[in-house]
Amino acid sequence: MEAPIYNAQGKKSGSVELPESVFGVAWNDSLMHQVVTSMQDNARTNVAHTKDRGDVRGGGKKPWRQKGTGRARHGSIRSPIWRGGGVTHGPRNEKDFSRTIPKKMRAKALYIALSRKLRDGQIIFIESFGITEPKTAIAKKTMQSLSGISGFEKLSTKKKNAALIAIPELSEAQKKSFRNLGNMSCVSVRDLNPVTVLKNSFLVIESPEASAKIIEGRMTKKVSTK
C-alpha cells in the first residue's frame, strides 16, 4: 500500500510503500478494548484511601457500660456507625489495578489503531521537520504548513489533542520545539501505543520508511507490558 510523503512546507515530495502487516490490519473491537483498558489501568494512580475502624484514632475505652443505661450497647467509638469512626468497604490504596498485556497483543492493537487512522485519512507522513536546535517557531510554522493539506485543516485550529508527532530518533531539540505547542505531543516512534494514537485527532510520522521498520519490529522485539 502506498501513501504520499510531504515536506516541511506541506508540499508533496514523493510516496512511501507501507507494510500491509502494520497499516492494513482490520479493526478488532474486543482486542482493542482489552489492550486499551489494560493500559489505562496500568497508568492508574491509586490515590483514594479511607481508614477502616483499625486505622482511626480513639476507641480504647468502652463508651459506656454494657447494661443498665437504657442505651444501645457499644464497644468502641471506632465503629463505622459512629461519627468519626472507620469507613466500611471504602477504597484502599493497596489495591493493585495493573494487568499484564502480552507483547503480541499490544503490538497488534497498535497496528489496528494505525490502520484505522490511515483508512480515516488521519496520518501525515513527512520527510523531516528539519529541527536541529530548539525552535518552537519552526515547529509551529511546519504544522501550519501541514494544516494546508486537504483534510488536515484542524491541525492549526483544534485546541486539544490535535496531533501526535512520532519521530524515529527523537532529539532534545525536537522535544523542546514541540513542547510549547499545547495541542500537540511529541513521542519517539518506539514509544507509540494505541491509547495515545487514538486519543489524538491526527498522527504525523517523520521519516516513514525508518518509522515503519521500527513499528514492524514491535511484533518480534521485547517491549514493556506497563
Secondary structure, DSSP 8 states (H G I E B T S, - for coil): -EEEEE-TTS-EEEEEE--HHHHS----HHHHHHHHHHHHHHT---------TTTSS---S-SS-SSSSSS---S-TTSTTSTT---SS---TT--------HHHHHHHHHHHHHHHHHTT-EEEES-----S--HHHHHHHHHHHTTSTT-GGGTT-SSS-EEEEETT--HHHHHHHHT-TTEEEEEGGG--HHHHHHSSEEEEESHHHHHHHHHGGGTS-----
